[in-house]
Amino acid sequence: MLRYFIAGNVWLFAALVIVLGREVVRTEPVRYAFYGIGGWFTAGGYAAIVVCCIVLGLGFLLAAARRSGRDA
């Protein structure tokens, strides 16, 4: 279905933007921020956000692929 395909691409694009927007705001202990704004995240917390976006994106794309197989 088209909406699942679009949602999957949006989540994967969000993951890409989050990865590219990572900025080190503190070195000891290491803390990251999204383009230097908002709260500070640990390395594990920032990676968890990225992984969640990727998993959601791949889940939606898998749903779209399964759904298009049924419609054919």
Order of alpha helices (4+ residues) and beta strands (2+ residues): alpha-beta-beta-beta-alpha
